[in-house]
Every structure is written in C-alpha cells, then in structure tokens.
Amino acid sequence: MRYRLDNLLRVSLRVSKMRRILHVDTQRTRQRLIARLEEIFEISSDYARGRVKRVVDEHGVERELTVVERQFWARIATYSAQIINSIAKGIDERQIDQDLDKLEAMLNKTASAVKTEAVSSEPPGKSEGT
C-alpha cells in the first residue's frame, strides 16, 4: 500500500509543479514554439514555392522535386502557419488550469480510495476462520 501512496504523492507533486511552470513559463514557451514553427514554415514554403529546385534522394542522386512533393510541402507550410496563428492568439491557460484541477481531483479521489483500502484490509497472514 505504501508504494501506491508514494506514487500518488509523486504524481500530485508533479501536477503542482506543472501548474507553477504553466504560469511562469507560458509566454517564453509560446515564443519558442512560434520560432520553431516559423522555421518549419520557411523550409516547407521554400520547397512548395520552388525556391528549392533540386533535392538529393536517399540514394545520393540529385533530382527535381515533383509536383506531388511540392503539394505535400505546401500542406505542411499551411498547417504550420495555422498552428502559429493559434499559438499567437494565446495558449488557453484557463483550460489547462481546469484540466490540471480535474487531474488533481482524480488523484485525490484515488489517494483517498487507497487510504480507505489500506485501513480496511487485513494484515497479511490472517485468514477469516482463525
């Protein structure tokens, strides 16, 4: 039983730590995510627009990009731009907070159930007829 309680405590502490990190680090995280997504957008849009004319395939042979490959890169550029837009509008801290509250409530409910089980269970070695 002690093992379960220790795990619950560790998980609960991690949830608390995530909550602190969320409040402190949200803006910096947003900036890092946007910067990395902008890199992906630039690379993929270069392929899609034809700025990159030729690529080297897995066999080391240089070849031109196909139309299908350019379309693939265009979809990647579009999707990365959508994600950038979503993050730029804001990370929904309130929703994440609510999710963490729900997780904590679940952990607390589990912890109380484990404690109740530990109190009501018999010590090992005892049987009902003795």
C-alpha positions in Angstrom: 0.0 0.0 0.0 2.9 2.4 0.7 4.1 2.0 -2.8 0.8 3.3 -4.2 0.6 6.3 -1.8 4.2 7.2 -2.7 3.4 7.2 -6.4 0.3 9.2 -5.9 2.2 11.8 -3.9 4.9 12.0 -6.6 2.3 12.4 -9.3 0.5 15.1 -7.3 3.7 17.0 -6.8 4.4 16.8 -10.5 0.9 18.3 -11.2 1.6 21.1 -8.8 5.0 21.8 -10.4 3.3 21.8 -13.9 0.9 24.4 -12.7 3.7 26.6 -11.5 5.6 26.1 -14.7 2.5 26.9 -16.7 2.0 30.3 -15.0 5.7 31.3 -15.2 6.7 29.9 -18.5 3.8 30.4 -20.8 5.0 33.4 -22.7 8.5 32.1 -23.2 7.1 28.7 -24.3 4.8 30.5 -26.8 7.8 32.4 -28.2 9.9 29.3 -28.6 7.1 27.3 -30.2 6.4 30.1 -32.7 10.1 30.4 -33.6 10.4 26.7 -34.3 7.2 26.6 -36.2 8.4 29.6 -38.3 11.5 27.7 -39.2 9.3 24.8 -40.4 7.1 27.2 -42.3 10.1 28.8 -44.1 11.6 25.5 -45.1 8.4 24.0 -46.3 7.3 27.1 -48.2 10.7 27.2 -49.9 10.1 23.7 -51.2 6.5 24.5 -52.1 7.2 27.7 -53.9 10.1 26.3 -56.0 12.9 28.2 -54.3 14.5 24.8 -53.7 14.7 23.3 -57.2 16.5 20.1 -56.6 16.9 17.6 -53.8 19.2 14.7 -53.1 17.3 11.4 -52.7 18.1 8.5 -50.4 20.5 7.0 -53.0 22.5 10.2 -53.2 21.1 11.1 -56.7 20.2 14.7 -57.2 16.7 15.2 -58.8 14.0 17.8 -59.2 11.1 17.9 -56.8 7.8 16.5 -58.2 4.5 18.4 -58.2 3.1 16.0 -55.6 6.1 16.7 -53.3 5.6 20.4 -53.7 1.9 20.0 -52.8 3.0 18.0 -49.8 5.3 20.8 -48.7 2.5 23.4 -49.3 0.2 21.5 -46.9 3.0 21.4 -44.3 3.5 25.1 -44.7 -0.2 25.8 -44.4 -0.7 23.7 -41.3 2.4 25.2 -39.6 1.0 28.7 -40.3 -2.3 27.7 -38.8 -0.6 26.4 -35.6 1.5 29.6 -35.4 -1.8 31.6 -35.7 -3.4 29.6 -33.0 -0.4 29.9 -30.6 -0.1 33.6 -31.3 -3.7 34.1 -30.3 -2.9 32.6 -26.9 -2.4 29.4 -25.1 -5.6 28.7 -23.1 -4.1 28.8 -19.7 -7.5 28.6 -18.1 -8.4 25.4 -19.9 -5.1 23.9 -18.9 -5.7 25.0 -15.3 -9.1 23.3 -15.4 -7.6 20.2 -16.8 -5.0 20.2 -14.0 -7.7 20.7 -11.4 -9.6 17.7 -12.8 -6.4 15.7 -12.7 -5.7 16.7 -9.1 -9.3 15.8 -8.1 -8.8 12.4 -9.7 -5.6 11.9 -7.9 -7.1 13.0 -4.6 -10.1 10.6 -5.1 -7.6 7.8 -5.9 -5.5 8.6 -2.8 -8.5 8.6 -0.5 -9.6 5.2 -2.0 -6.2 3.8 -1.5 -6.1 5.0 2.1 -9.5 3.5 2.8 -8.4 0.2 1.2 -5.2 0.2 3.3 -7.2 0.7 6.6 -9.9 -1.8 5.8 -7.6 -4.6 4.5 -6.4 -7.3 6.9 -2.7 -7.7 7.6 -1.0 -10.5 5.6 -1.1 -14.0 7.0 -4.5 -13.7 8.8 -7.4 -15.7 7.5 -11.1 -15.3 8.2 -11.7 -18.5 10.2 -8.9 -18.2 12.7 
